[in-house]
Amino acid sequence: MLNLVLALILLGCVLALVNWRWGIAAAIAVGLLQDPLRKMIPGTPGYLAMASAPVWLATMLSAAFARQLPIRRFLGCFPRMGRWIVWGVVYMAVPAVLSASYGRNSWMITLLGIFVYATMLMALIAGWRYPGAGYPAGRILAFYVAVAAVMLVGGPLDALGWSERFAAIGTEALGHVWVTHRTGTTVHMLAGFFRGPDVMGWHAALVLMISAVMAFRSRGAARVAWIALAVWGALNIWLCGRRKMLAMVPIFLGCYLFLLFRFKDMRRLVSIAGTVLMIGGLGWYFISSFYRDVAIQEFYLTAFTQAEEQIQRHGIDSVLDTVRQAGFWGYGLGMSQQGVHHIPAEKPKLWQESGPGKLVAEFGVPGSLLILVLGFFFVKTAYLVVKQGRRDDSFYLTAGIFSMLAANLTSAVVSAQIFGDPFVSLFLAFLAGLLFSTARISSEREEGGA
């Protein structure tokens, strides 16, 4: 089985080197298949959680050799955001020195941090360059949904108790079971084919969001198919038992409907609102029919009743506690990354779960403020790109990606653990690049017309 995984990674790297756009699809496939294959290998080696990373790296190298990652041109297209990206890269020298000099073998953690952030930047630019002749943005998103929807079959199988018969289902093969008693009753969190409920819930939420956007821009039988996939995603969000994944959905829908109200006519808004109601109604019908559980229902309601408390605890209190423990400059680059515990190096014991807490622990106060400013210009630039394309057919997809990113960003305020997954962080960076690509395409179209 280990040889099969290694062969799959090698095949993905070869495809990426032949055609870097094929590499994106290969990275998606490997990223979705890595967890069940890992659970079927004796010892469930932890390094296989990064199985998609070599494929992403091969994709970026292939794109670079093909001169498809023009960093200067990308930064020049978005000068204000680009300027702050450059400042962010320059500042990273400070936390890099801190983590590299922390203790024995801590330089390995520094290299991990450099790899993650450099690859995320390249994935962003790859997304910006991806759409072209024969490679529309909608097609790669449809490919992701197709593969992820198949992998989500593990959720219902886990609920039916198949984890006792197949190591690839559930988390028993990894030596633990996910349970919470926060509402006074036992709530079992399910992972299906994935290594944890967080991972399954994130993929289920993304399947729902992408499918909803595709349904909004489709008609006839295609719209029915996308609605069915969105309902399938909703069912698996319910099964995973993770509140933050459920909370992303209303944030996504609210943001998307706001953009439609801001830039489109009311007739289109009414049509899309009807599709939203259909997805929600059918989703609840299947949830009630298949997995109606009062305990999990009460647990999910706390996502809204305890929202203010969670934001205070994770978004503010954890930051203050982190500054007191890590100091003004933080622990250094890479220290808050997922999987650091597998590196045999001297390192601090980090407890931070929220995005703000992790940022301060890794970049310190100055770096966190710099990233906040960069984030402001990132969101502002993305909003302007959506506004610029309001008269294009791509608007519905661009607004959808903006809303997906907004939902993920809001979720990270309370919990950012899932974003430590290499596939998740790189795919989100790629999605952001797809959003920005509409500005590139519009510019090239205008130059061609001139």
C-alpha positions as CSV (number, residue, x, y, z in Angstrom):
1,M,0.0,0.0,0.0
2,L,2.9,2.4,0.8
3,N,4.3,1.6,-2.7
4,L,0.9,2.5,-4.2
5,V,0.9,5.9,-2.4
6,L,4.5,6.6,-3.5
7,A,3.6,5.6,-7.1
8,L,0.6,7.9,-7.0
9,I,2.7,10.8,-5.8
10,L,5.3,10.0,-8.5
11,L,2.6,9.9,-11.2
12,G,1.2,13.2,-10.0
13,C,4.7,14.8,-10.2
14,V,5.3,13.4,-13.7
15,L,1.9,14.9,-14.9
16,A,2.8,18.2,-13.3
17,L,6.2,18.3,-15.1
18,V,4.6,17.5,-18.4
19,N,1.8,20.1,-18.0
20,W,1.6,22.3,-14.9
21,R,-2.1,22.7,-15.3
22,W,-2.5,18.9,-15.2
23,G,-0.4,19.1,-12.0
24,I,-3.2,21.1,-10.3
25,A,-5.7,18.3,-11.0
26,A,-3.1,15.7,-9.9
27,A,-2.5,17.6,-6.6
28,I,-6.3,17.7,-6.0
29,A,-6.5,13.9,-6.6
30,V,-3.6,13.1,-4.4
31,G,-4.7,15.5,-1.7
32,L,-8.1,13.8,-1.5
33,L,-6.8,10.2,-1.7
34,Q,-3.9,10.5,0.7
35,D,-5.9,10.1,4.0
36,P,-7.7,6.7,3.3
37,L,-4.6,5.2,1.8
38,R,-2.5,6.4,4.8
39,K,-5.0,4.7,7.2
40,M,-4.6,1.4,5.3
41,I,-0.8,1.4,5.9
42,P,0.5,-0.2,9.1
43,G,1.7,2.5,11.4
44,T,-0.3,5.2,9.5
45,P,2.9,7.2,8.9
46,G,2.3,10.9,9.7
47,Y,4.4,12.2,6.8
48,L,1.8,11.0,4.3
49,A,-0.5,13.8,5.5
50,M,1.8,15.9,3.3
51,A,1.6,13.5,0.3
52,S,0.1,16.2,-2.0
53,A,3.0,18.7,-1.2
54,P,5.5,17.1,-3.6
55,V,2.9,17.3,-6.4
56,W,2.2,21.0,-5.6
57,L,5.9,21.7,-5.6
58,A,6.4,19.9,-9.0
59,T,3.5,21.9,-10.4
60,M,5.0,25.2,-9.3
61,L,8.5,24.2,-10.7
62,S,6.9,23.2,-14.0
63,A,5.0,26.5,-14.2
64,A,8.1,28.4,-13.3
65,F,10.1,26.7,-16.1
66,A,7.3,27.4,-18.5
67,R,7.5,31.0,-17.5
68,Q,3.9,30.9,-16.2
69,L,4.7,32.4,-12.8
70,P,5.7,36.0,-13.6
71,I,5.8,37.3,-10.1
72,R,6.7,40.9,-11.1
73,R,3.8,41.0,-13.6
74,F,1.4,39.8,-10.9
75,L,2.6,42.3,-8.4
76,G,2.5,45.0,-11.0
77,C,-1.2,44.2,-11.8
78,F,-2.1,44.9,-8.2
79,P,0.4,47.5,-7.1
80,R,-0.9,48.3,-3.6
81,M,-1.4,44.7,-2.6
82,G,1.8,43.8,-4.4
83,R,3.8,46.4,-2.4
84,W,2.6,44.9,0.9
85,I,3.3,41.4,-0.3
86,V,6.9,42.5,-0.9
87,W,7.1,44.0,2.6
88,G,5.8,40.8,4.0
89,V,8.4,38.7,2.3
90,V,11.2,41.1,3.5
91,Y,9.9,41.0,7.1
92,M,9.9,37.2,7.1
93,A,13.7,37.3,7.6
94,V,13.0,38.3,11.2
95,P,10.9,35.3,12.3
96,A,13.1,33.1,10.2
97,V,16.2,34.1,12.2
98,L,14.2,33.6,15.4
99,S,13.0,30.1,14.6
100,A,16.3,29.0,13.1
101,S,18.2,30.0,16.3
102,Y,15.6,28.7,18.7
103,G,17.4,25.4,19.6
104,R,18.5,22.0,18.4
105,N,17.4,21.3,14.8
106,S,14.9,24.2,14.8
107,W,16.2,25.2,11.4
108,M,14.1,22.4,10.0
109,I,11.0,24.2,11.2
110,T,12.3,27.4,9.6
111,L,12.6,25.5,6.3
112,L,9.1,24.2,6.7
113,G,7.7,27.7,7.2
114,I,9.7,29.0,4.1
115,F,8.3,26.1,2.0
116,V,4.7,26.7,3.1
117,Y,4.6,30.4,2.5
118,A,6.7,30.4,-0.7
119,T,4.5,27.6,-2.2
120,M,1.3,29.5,-1.2
121,L,2.6,32.6,-3.0
122,M,3.3,30.5,-6.1
123,A,0.0,28.8,-5.8
124,L,-1.7,32.2,-5.8
125,I,0.1,33.2,-9.0
126,A,-0.6,29.8,-10.5
127,G,-4.3,30.4,-10.0
128,W,-3.9,33.9,-11.5
129,R,-2.3,32.3,-14.6
130,Y,-4.5,29.1,-14.8
131,P,-7.5,30.1,-16.9
132,G,-6.7,30.0,-20.6
133,A,-7.6,28.3,-23.8
134,G,-9.0,24.9,-22.9
135,Y,-8.6,25.5,-19.2
136,P,-11.6,27.5,-17.8
137,A,-11.7,28.1,-14.1
138,G,-15.1,26.4,-13.8
139,R,-13.7,23.1,-15.1
140,I,-11.0,22.7,-12.4
141,L,-13.6,23.5,-9.7
142,A,-15.9,20.9,-11.2
143,F,-13.1,18.4,-11.2
144,Y,-12.5,19.1,-7.5
145,V,-16.2,18.7,-6.7
146,A,-16.4,15.4,-8.6
147,V,-13.5,13.8,-6.8
148,A,-14.4,15.3,-3.3
149,A,-18.0,14.2,-3.7
150,V,-16.9,10.6,-4.2
151,M,-14.6,10.7,-1.2
152,L,-17.5,12.1,0.9
153,V,-19.2,8.7,0.6
154,G,-17.1,7.8,3.6
155,G,-19.2,10.1,5.8
156,P,-22.5,8.1,5.6
157,L,-20.5,4.8,5.7
158,D,-18.9,6.0,8.9
159,A,-22.4,6.8,10.3
160,L,-23.5,3.3,9.4
161,G,-20.7,1.8,11.4
162,W,-18.4,0.7,8.6
163,S,-15.4,2.0,10.4
164,E,-15.3,-1.3,12.4
165,R,-14.8,-3.2,9.2
166,F,-12.6,-1.0,7.0
167,A,-9.5,0.9,8.3
168,A,-9.9,3.6,5.6
169,I,-13.2,4.7,7.3
170,G,-13.2,6.6,10.5
171,T,-10.3,7.5,12.8
172,E,-9.8,4.2,14.7
173,A,-6.8,3.3,12.5
174,L,-5.2,6.5,13.8
175,G,-5.7,5.5,17.4
176,H,-8.4,7.9,18.5
177,V,-12.1,8.6,18.3
178,W,-13.6,12.2,18.1
179,V,-16.2,12.9,20.8
180,T,-17.4,16.0,22.5
181,H,-19.6,16.5,25.6
182,R,-19.9,20.3,25.5
183,T,-23.7,20.3,25.6
184,G,-23.9,17.6,28.3
185,T,-24.6,14.8,25.9
186,T,-22.2,12.7,23.8
187,V,-21.7,13.9,20.2
188,H,-19.7,11.7,17.9
189,M,-17.7,13.5,15.2
190,L,-17.3,11.5,12.0
191,A,-14.3,11.6,9.6
192,G,-15.3,9.2,6.8
193,F,-12.4,8.6,4.5
194,F,-10.5,11.6,5.9
195,R,-8.1,11.7,8.8
196,G,-10.3,13.9,11.0
197,P,-13.8,15.5,11.2
198,D,-12.3,18.9,10.5
199,V,-10.9,17.7,7.1
200,M,-14.1,16.0,6.1
201,G,-16.2,19.0,7.2
202,W,-14.0,21.4,5.3
203,H,-14.2,19.4,2.0
204,A,-18.0,19.0,2.5
205,A,-18.4,22.8,3.0
206,L,-16.3,23.5,-0.1
207,V,-18.3,21.0,-2.1
208,L,-21.6,22.7,-1.0
209,M,-20.3,26.2,-1.7
210,I,-18.8,25.4,-5.2
211,S,-21.9,23.4,-6.1
212,A,-24.2,26.2,-5.1
213,V,-22.2,28.7,-7.2
214,M,-22.3,26.3,-10.2
215,A,-26.1,25.9,-9.7
216,F,-26.6,29.6,-9.6
217,R,-24.9,30.0,-13.0
218,S,-26.4,26.8,-14.7
219,R,-29.8,25.9,-16.1
220,G,-32.0,22.8,-16.6
221,A,-30.6,19.4,-15.8
222,A,-27.1,20.9,-14.9
223,R,-28.7,23.0,-12.2
224,V,-30.5,20.0,-10.7
225,A,-27.2,18.0,-10.7
226,W,-25.3,20.9,-8.9
227,I,-28.2,21.3,-6.4
228,A,-27.9,17.6,-5.6
229,L,-24.2,17.9,-5.0
230,A,-24.7,20.9,-2.8
231,V,-27.2,18.8,-0.7
232,W,-24.7,16.0,-0.5
233,G,-22.1,18.4,0.9
234,A,-24.7,19.7,3.4
235,L,-25.4,16.1,4.7
236,N,-21.6,15.5,5.2
237,I,-21.2,18.8,7.1
238,W,-23.9,17.6,9.5
239,L,-22.2,14.3,9.9
240,C,-18.7,15.7,10.7
241,G,-19.9,17.4,13.9
242,R,-17.7,20.5,13.5
243,R,-19.5,23.7,14.2
244,K,-17.0,26.0,12.4
245,M,-17.6,24.1,9.1
246,L,-21.4,24.6,9.5
247,A,-20.9,28.3,10.4
248,M,-19.0,28.9,7.1
249,V,-22.2,28.2,5.1
250,P,-24.3,31.2,6.2
251,I,-21.3,33.5,6.0
252,F,-20.7,32.3,2.4
253,L,-24.4,32.8,1.5
254,G,-24.7,36.1,3.1
255,C,-21.6,37.5,1.4
256,Y,-22.7,36.1,-2.0
257,L,-26.2,37.5,-1.8
258,F,-24.8,40.9,-0.7
259,L,-22.5,41.0,-3.8
260,L,-25.5,40.1,-6.0
261,F,-27.7,42.7,-4.4
262,R,-24.8,45.2,-4.8
263,F,-24.0,44.5,-8.5
264,K,-26.9,42.7,-10.1
265,D,-30.6,43.2,-10.7
266,M,-33.3,41.9,-8.3
267,R,-34.7,39.3,-10.8
268,R,-31.4,37.4,-10.6
269,L,-31.3,37.8,-6.9
270,V,-34.8,36.2,-6.5
271,S,-33.9,33.3,-8.7
272,I,-30.7,32.6,-6.7
273,A,-32.5,33.0,-3.4
274,G,-35.0,30.4,-4.6
275,T,-32.1,28.0,-5.3
276,V,-30.6,28.6,-1.8
277,L,-34.0,27.8,-0.3
278,M,-34.2,24.6,-2.3
279,I,-30.7,23.5,-1.3
280,G,-31.5,24.3,2.4
281,G,-34.9,22.5,2.3
282,L,-33.6,19.4,0.6
283,G,-30.5,19.3,2.8
284,W,-32.6,19.4,6.0
285,Y,-35.0,16.8,4.6
286,F,-32.2,14.3,3.9
287,I,-30.5,15.1,7.2
288,S,-33.8,14.5,9.1
289,S,-34.4,11.3,7.2
290,F,-30.8,9.9,7.4
291,Y,-29.2,11.2,10.5
292,R,-31.5,13.2,12.8
293,D,-29.8,13.4,16.1
294,V,-31.0,15.8,18.8
295,A,-27.6,15.9,20.5
296,I,-25.8,17.1,17.4
297,Q,-28.6,19.5,16.6
298,E,-28.2,21.2,20.0
299,F,-24.5,21.2,19.6
300,Y,-24.7,22.9,16.2
301,L,-27.0,25.6,17.7
302,T,-24.2,26.6,20.1
303,A,-22.2,27.8,17.0
304,F,-24.5,30.8,17.0
305,T,-25.4,31.2,20.6
306,Q,-21.8,31.1,21.7
307,A,-20.4,33.0,18.7
308,E,-19.6,36.2,20.7
309,E,-17.9,34.1,23.5
310,Q,-15.8,32.2,21.0
311,I,-14.6,35.4,19.2
312,Q,-13.7,36.9,22.5
313,R,-11.8,33.8,23.7
314,H,-10.0,32.9,20.5
315,G,-9.8,36.2,18.7
316,I,-8.8,38.5,21.6
317,D,-7.9,36.6,24.8
318,S,-5.7,34.1,23.0
319,V,-3.7,36.9,21.3
320,L,-3.0,38.6,24.6
321,D,-2.0,35.4,26.3
322,T,0.3,34.6,23.3
323,V,2.0,37.9,23.5
324,R,2.7,37.4,27.2
325,Q,4.2,33.9,26.5
326,A,5.9,34.3,23.2
327,G,7.0,37.9,23.6
328,F,6.8,40.9,21.2
329,W,8.6,39.1,18.4
330,G,6.9,35.7,18.7
331,Y,8.6,32.3,18.5
332,G,9.6,32.4,14.8
333,L,8.7,31.2,11.3
334,G,7.0,27.8,11.0
335,M,6.4,27.3,14.7
336,S,2.6,27.3,14.4
337,Q,2.5,25.0,11.3
338,Q,0.6,21.8,11.4
339,G,2.8,18.7,11.7
340,V,5.7,20.5,13.5
341,H,5.4,17.9,16.3
342,H,6.8,15.3,13.8
343,I,10.0,17.3,13.5
344,P,12.8,16.1,15.9
345,A,13.7,19.6,17.0
346,E,13.7,21.8,20.1
347,K,10.5,23.9,19.9
348,P,8.0,25.6,22.1
349,K,4.7,23.9,23.1
350,L,2.1,25.9,21.2
351,W,-1.6,25.6,22.2
352,Q,-3.0,28.3,19.9
353,E,-6.0,27.3,17.8
354,S,-7.3,30.5,16.4
355,G,-5.8,32.3,13.4
356,P,-4.9,35.5,15.3
357,G,-3.2,33.5,18.0
358,K,-1.2,31.4,15.6
359,L,-0.1,34.6,13.7
360,V,1.2,36.3,16.8
361,A,2.9,33.1,18.0
362,E,4.8,32.8,14.6
363,F,5.3,36.4,13.5
364,G,5.1,38.4,16.7
365,V,3.2,41.7,17.1
366,P,4.9,43.7,14.2
367,G,4.5,40.8,11.7
368,S,0.9,40.3,12.7
369,L,0.1,44.0,12.1
370,L,1.9,43.8,8.8
371,I,-0.2,40.8,7.8
372,L,-3.4,42.6,8.9
373,V,-2.6,45.5,6.6
374,L,-1.8,43.0,3.8
375,G,-5.1,41.3,4.5
376,F,-6.9,44.6,4.2
377,F,-5.5,45.3,0.8
378,F,-6.0,41.7,-0.3
379,V,-9.7,41.9,0.5
380,K,-10.1,45.4,-1.0
381,T,-8.3,44.3,-4.2
382,A,-10.5,41.2,-4.4
383,Y,-13.6,43.2,-4.0
384,L,-12.6,45.6,-6.7
385,V,-11.9,42.7,-9.0
386,V,-15.4,41.4,-8.4
387,K,-16.8,44.9,-9.0
388,Q,-14.8,45.3,-12.2
389,G,-16.2,42.0,-13.6
390,R,-19.9,42.7,-12.7
391,R,-20.9,42.8,-16.4
392,D,-19.0,39.7,-17.4
393,D,-20.4,36.1,-17.4
394,S,-17.6,35.2,-14.9
395,F,-19.1,37.4,-12.3
396,Y,-21.1,34.7,-10.5
397,L,-18.0,32.5,-10.3
398,T,-15.7,35.3,-9.1
399,A,-18.3,36.5,-6.5
400,G,-18.6,32.9,-5.4
401,I,-14.9,32.5,-4.9
402,F,-14.7,35.8,-3.0
403,S,-17.5,34.5,-0.7
404,M,-15.8,31.2,-0.1
405,L,-12.6,32.9,0.9
406,A,-14.6,35.3,3.2
407,A,-16.2,32.3,4.9
408,N,-12.8,30.6,5.4
409,L,-11.2,33.8,6.7
410,T,-14.0,34.4,9.2
411,S,-13.8,30.8,10.4
412,A,-10.0,31.2,10.9
413,V,-10.7,33.9,13.6
414,V,-12.0,31.1,15.9
415,S,-10.1,28.1,14.7
416,A,-7.3,27.9,12.1
417,Q,-6.2,24.3,12.6
418,I,-7.6,23.1,9.3
419,F,-5.5,25.7,7.4
420,G,-2.3,24.0,8.6
421,D,-3.2,21.2,6.2
422,P,-0.9,21.8,3.2
423,F,-3.6,20.9,0.7
424,V,-6.1,23.3,2.3
425,S,-3.8,26.3,2.4
426,L,-2.4,25.7,-1.1
427,F,-5.9,25.1,-2.7
428,L,-7.3,28.3,-1.0
429,A,-4.3,30.2,-2.4
430,F,-5.0,28.8,-5.8
431,L,-8.7,29.8,-5.5
432,A,-7.7,33.3,-4.6
433,G,-5.5,33.4,-7.8
434,L,-8.5,32.2,-9.8
435,L,-10.4,35.2,-8.5
436,F,-7.7,37.6,-9.5
437,S,-7.3,36.0,-12.9
438,T,-10.5,37.7,-14.1
439,A,-8.6,41.0,-13.9
440,R,-5.8,39.6,-16.0
441,I,-8.2,38.2,-18.6
442,S,-10.1,41.5,-18.8
443,S,-6.8,43.4,-19.2
444,E,-5.6,41.0,-22.0
445,R,-9.0,41.3,-23.7
446,E,-8.8,45.1,-23.7
447,E,-5.2,45.0,-25.0
448,G,-6.2,42.6,-27.8
449,G,-9.2,44.9,-28.7
450,A,-6.9,47.9,-28.8
